[in-house]
Amino acid sequence: MEIGHIGLYVKDFDRMLAFYQGAFGFAVTDIARSDARSIVFLTADRTSHHQLVLVTGRPDGEQHLINQLSFRLKTLGELRRVYRYLVDNNVAKLEPLTHGIAWSVYFADPEGNRVEAYTDTPWYITQPYRTPIDLLDSEEDIYAQTEALCRAAPGFKPMADWSDMTARTIRAL
């Protein structure tokens, strides 16, 4: 199962579009601009027309209609690239950490939405788990530090073992 796409109402259409393109490399697949309503369809997956939709019309006030947008990246290198972009662009509320099962960075987009960029680790540990990490460290150091944390945490096992166990549980349902 995957999330098909997420749509966000936005106030500053061009700023939000530039942010998501810069942070995640989204390509515009379709865009329509008008005084009444602008909408853009974005993807970083050549097999999916859109993963994120931005549309004007976000109401004023402190209305947070979602908990977070989470973008699953393929590699730690990609996550570190996103993190460098966020640091270089003074993005607010940066929180790089490991969940043991994933390396993540949480941050606020230009309109205050909570966003997570993450990539999986090869380990499973009991959740929830949150420990700060430095994504500017080398990939080798990040792997070694995270593995040491995981080996000391409850439930530690290789993710492949956890996946096999979970597959058996799902089949039994």
LINPEUR-V110333 format. One record per residue. N is the residue number from 1. RES is the residue in one letter. OMEGA is omega in whole degrees, -180 to 180 (* if undefined). Layout:
# LINPEUR-V110333
N_RES_OMEGA / N_RES_OMEGA
This chain:
# LINPEUR-V110333
1_M_175 / 2_E_169 / 3_I_-179 / 4_G_176 / 5_H_178 / 6_I_176 / 7_G_179 / 8_L_166 / 9_Y_-178 / 10_V_175 / 11_K_-178 / 12_D_-173 / 13_F_-175 / 14_D_180 / 15_R_180 / 16_M_178 / 17_L_180 / 18_A_-180 / 19_F_-177 / 20_Y_174 / 21_Q_-179 / 22_G_-177 / 23_A_-172 / 24_F_179 / 25_G_179 / 26_F_173 / 27_A_175 / 28_V_177 / 29_T_175 / 30_D_178 / 31_I_176 / 32_A_-180 / 33_R_172 / 34_S_177 / 35_D_-177 / 36_A_-177 / 37_R_173 / 38_S_-180 / 39_I_178 / 40_V_177 / 41_F_-174 / 42_L_175 / 43_T_171 / 44_A_-178 / 45_D_-174 / 46_R_179 / 47_T_-178 / 48_S_-179 / 49_H_178 / 50_H_174 / 51_Q_180 / 52_L_177 / 53_V_174 / 54_L_-179 / 55_V_179 / 56_T_177 / 57_G_179 / 58_R_-179 / 59_P_176 / 60_D_178 / 61_G_-178 / 62_E_178 / 63_Q_175 / 64_H_-174 / 65_L_179 / 66_I_175 / 67_N_179 / 68_Q_168 / 69_L_-179 / 70_S_180 / 71_F_-179 / 72_R_180 / 73_L_-175 / 74_K_-174 / 75_T_173 / 76_L_177 / 77_G_177 / 78_E_179 / 79_L_180 / 80_R_176 / 81_R_178 / 82_V_-179 / 83_Y_178 / 84_R_177 / 85_Y_-178 / 86_L_178 / 87_V_-178 / 88_D_-179 / 89_N_175 / 90_N_180 / 91_V_-174 / 92_A_171 / 93_K_178 / 94_L_179 / 95_E_177 / 96_P_-179 / 97_L_171 / 98_T_171 / 99_H_-174 / 100_G_178 / 101_I_-178 / 102_A_167 / 103_W_-174 / 104_S_163 / 105_V_175 / 106_Y_-179 / 107_F_177 / 108_A_174 / 109_D_-175 / 110_P_179 / 111_E_172 / 112_G_176 / 113_N_178 / 114_R_-177 / 115_V_174 / 116_E_167 / 117_A_-177 / 118_Y_171 / 119_T_-176 / 120_D_170 / 121_T_177 / 122_P_-175 / 123_W_171 / 124_Y_167 / 125_I_-179 / 126_T_-180 / 127_Q_4 / 128_P_180 / 129_Y_-179 / 130_R_175 / 131_T_178 / 132_P_174 / 133_I_177 / 134_D_-179 / 135_L_174 / 136_L_173 / 137_D_178 / 138_S_178 / 139_E_179 / 140_E_179 / 141_D_180 / 142_I_177 / 143_Y_-176 / 144_A_-180 / 145_Q_-178 / 146_T_178 / 147_E_178 / 148_A_177 / 149_L_-178 / 150_C_-179 / 151_R_180 / 152_A_-175 / 153_A_178 / 154_P_174 / 155_G_-174 / 156_F_171 / 157_K_174 / 158_P_-179 / 159_M_179 / 160_A_178 / 161_D_178 / 162_W_-180 / 163_S_178 / 164_D_180 / 165_M_-179 / 166_T_178 / 167_A_178 / 168_R_179 / 169_T_-180 / 170_I_179 / 171_R_-178 / 172_A_-178 / 173_L_*
